[in-house]
């Protein structure tokens, strides 16, 4: 399962209307969004998610179904497809390493509403050793020919009220960063959020651009540890917006490649799914 992306420029308005709970974006906001998608040549997220699913199915030798939160094929569509294929036990795998009730929890609710069979839901994999190893491989590749003064780990911001509600989203992100850096010969690092929406309420910070400005470094590497595929938040918010900011401030900015369907990521999520299945079977045997 993934967030979804618009199918071409004509799909931008219905996509964001779905995200906003049926409220269409204003003409001004819609124009800005269209400009962003044009700048990156459209979002490849749905195609990448399908490629990830195919690779995972091959790796595990079991069928995989793709469902999106905000665009076709929806999560409910994937549940229907799985039922038609005769599946009785389903592993729900959001392609988001860090659990937050507002984000990943919504995948769980959507799948639970659509699926009547046995469900094993993966709440996240932020601390799974295979995921940590995969992130380290991206960093090793990025610093092979680049010597950053600092690494900036990033993830999507969420409304700040989730912390008052006791959501451990920030803590899970910081734990991932700590585990990646632990015992490795990486440059110094810090964590920042990115891609906050303008909704009239506070969102989690610090923001990446603020962190870059405050750091006074001249060579920086961004590692979007909260994302596992190329999409608008990577291809525009980092590669266009953050790059423009960096140039204006005399910073050479690079980022780690996205996982997409790279073998090390497929191996990691295969291990996550395998562990979830074994845990479920073990719990059944003890019952």
N, C-alpha and C positions, 0 to 999 in steps of 0.2 A: 504494500500500500504506500502511496505517496500523495503529495498535496494536490497535484494536478497542474495543468497549464492550458492556456487557451489554444484552440485549434485554429491557427492563423489569425489575421487581424480581425476578421468577423467574429471570432470567438472571444475577444477581449471583454466586451461589455457583458455577455451572459456569464462569463467566468467570474468577473468581479462582482456582479450582482449576486451570484451564488455565495461568494465569500461574505458579502455584506448582509446575508440573510434575506435576500429579496429586494433590497434597496439598490437601485441602479446608481452608479457613480455619476457625479455631475459632469456636464459637457467639458468643463475645464480639466477635471481630474482624468476623464477619459482620454482627452487629447494628450495629456502628459504621459499617460500609460502607453498609448499607442506609439508615442515618440520613443519611449524606452525600449519597447519590443522591436521597433524598427532598427534601433541602434545595435541590437544584438542579433538581428536577422531572425527573430522569433525564438521562442523557448523550445529547447530540445528535450525537456524533462520527460514527457510521455514516452517518446521514442527510447530514451535512455532507460526508463523504468522497465519497458518491455524487454530491452536487451539484458538488463539485470535479471529479470525473471527467467528468461530463456537460459542464461548461463547458470543460474541457481538450480533450475530444473535438471539441466544436464549434469551438474555437479552432484546433486543428491539422488538423481535417477527417480524423481517423483514429479508429478505435474505441479505447475505453479500458475496462479491466476493473478491478473493485475486489476486493482481497483483504486480509483482516485477519490480524494475527499471532495474536490470542488469541480471536477470536469469528467466527461466520459472517457473511459468506462468507469462508472462510479463503483464504490465498494459494494453496493447492493447488486450491481451487475456481475461482479466477480463471484459473489455468493451464489447467484442463480446459475452461473456457468459451472461452478464447482459441484453444485447439487445435480445438474444435468449430467455431469461426468461420473456420477455415482460415488462421489467423495462423502465419507461419513465423519471423518475427523479432520479438522482444518487447523493449521497453524497460521495465526494472524501475525504478520511481520510488517510493522510500519518501518519504512526506510528512514528512520530518524533515531539516532543513537540515544538521545537524552529525553527521558520521559518528563512531560509536563501535562497536567490534566487538561489544560486548555487546548493543547495541540495534539499530542499523542493520544490522550484520553478520548478525544473526539473520534479517532479511528476505532477505538475499542467499542464505543457506543454504537457507531454506525454498523460495524460488523456484527455485533451482538443482536442488533435489531433485525438484521437481514439473514442471519444464519441460525438454523434450528438444530443442527447437529452438534457434535462435540467440538469445542473450541479451546485451543491452547493459544493464549495471547502473549506475545513477546512485548513486555512493557518498555524495553530498551536494552541497550548493550553497551552503555558508555564505559563500563569498566571491564568488559570482556577482554581477556588477554589477546585474542586474535584481532580484535578491533584496534587495540593499542599498538600492536605490532604493525598493522597495516598503516596506521597514521605515521608511525616512525619511518616507514618505507617511503612515504610521500615526502617527508621532511628531508630524508637522506638524499633523495633525488633532487630536491629543490636547492639544497645547499652545496651540491657537488661542484657547481661552477658559480656560486654566489656566496658572499660572506656577509650575511645580515648582522647588524648590530643588535637587533632584537626581533623576536618572533611574536607576532600578534595572533593569538588564537581568537577566533570569532564564532558567533552563533547568532541566530535570529533573536532579536529582542521580543519581549512580550510585555503586556501591560504590567506595571509595577505592583498592582494590587495582588498579583498571584503570591507574592512573598508574604503579605499580611495574611493570606489564606493558608500559609504553611506549605506551599509547593516548594519542593527541593530542586527546582530546575537549575538555578545558579550553582548550587552545591554539586550537582552531578556534572555540570560542565567543568567546574574547577577541579573536580576529581579526575576527569579525563586528562586535563592539561597536566596535572601533577604526575599522573601515571606515565604519560608520554615522556615527560622530561626526566623522570626518576631513573638514575643510573645511566643516562645517555650524555653524550658530549655535545649537547646543543647549546647555541647561544642563549643568553637570558631571554625570558619570555614574560608576557603578560596576557591577560584575557580582556576582551572588549566585546560588547554587543554591536550588532549592525542591523540595518533595514527596519528600524522602528517606523511604525505608521503614524500618521498625523490624525489622531482620533479625539483630541481634546483632553486626554488624560495622560499622566506620566507613564513612560515606558522605561524598562530596565536599562541601566547604563553601567559603566561609561560607554559612550559611543566610540566606534573605531576612529572616526575622524578627529574627535577630541583627544583620544589617546595618542594618535600619531602626532598631533600638534604639540601636546604636552611633553612627549618623549624627547624631542630635540635630536632624534637620531637622523642619520643621513642615508642609511640603508636598512630597509625593513622588509620582512617576509610575513605575509598574511597566510595563516592556515585556518580556513573556515571549517573547524572541527565539528561544527553542528550540522554540516551539509554533506551529503554523500553523492551528489550529482550536480552537473551544470544546470543552472536555471537563472532566472532574472536576478536573484539576490547575489549570485556569484558573477555572472557575465556582465551585469550592469552596475550593481552597487559597489562591487570591488573593481572590476576590470575597466569600468568607465568612470564612475563617480569618484571612487577613492584614488584611482590613478591620476585624475585631473587635480584633485586636492594635493596629492603628493608632488606632482610637478610644480604646482604653484608655490609649494613650501620647500622646494629643493631636496626632496626625498626620492631616492630610487626605490620604487616599490615593486615587489614581485609577490606572487602567491603560489602555493603548492597546487599541483594539478588536482582536479576532482577525481574521485574514485571511479565514477561511472561504472562500467562493467570490467574494470581491471581485475585480473585474477586474484590479487591479494585481498580485495574486498569481497569477491565472491567466496573465497575460502573462509573469510571471517564470518559472513552471514550464514554460510553453510554450517559452520561450527556453532553459531548461535542457535540455529534451528535444531541441529542435532542435540544440543544440550537441553533445549526446551522439551523435545520429545522424550529424551531419557528421564528427565525430571518428572514428566507427567506419568510415564509408565512406572517409575519407581514409587510415586505416590499411590498409584492404583494398587500396586502389589502389597503395599503396607496397609491398605484400607480393609 
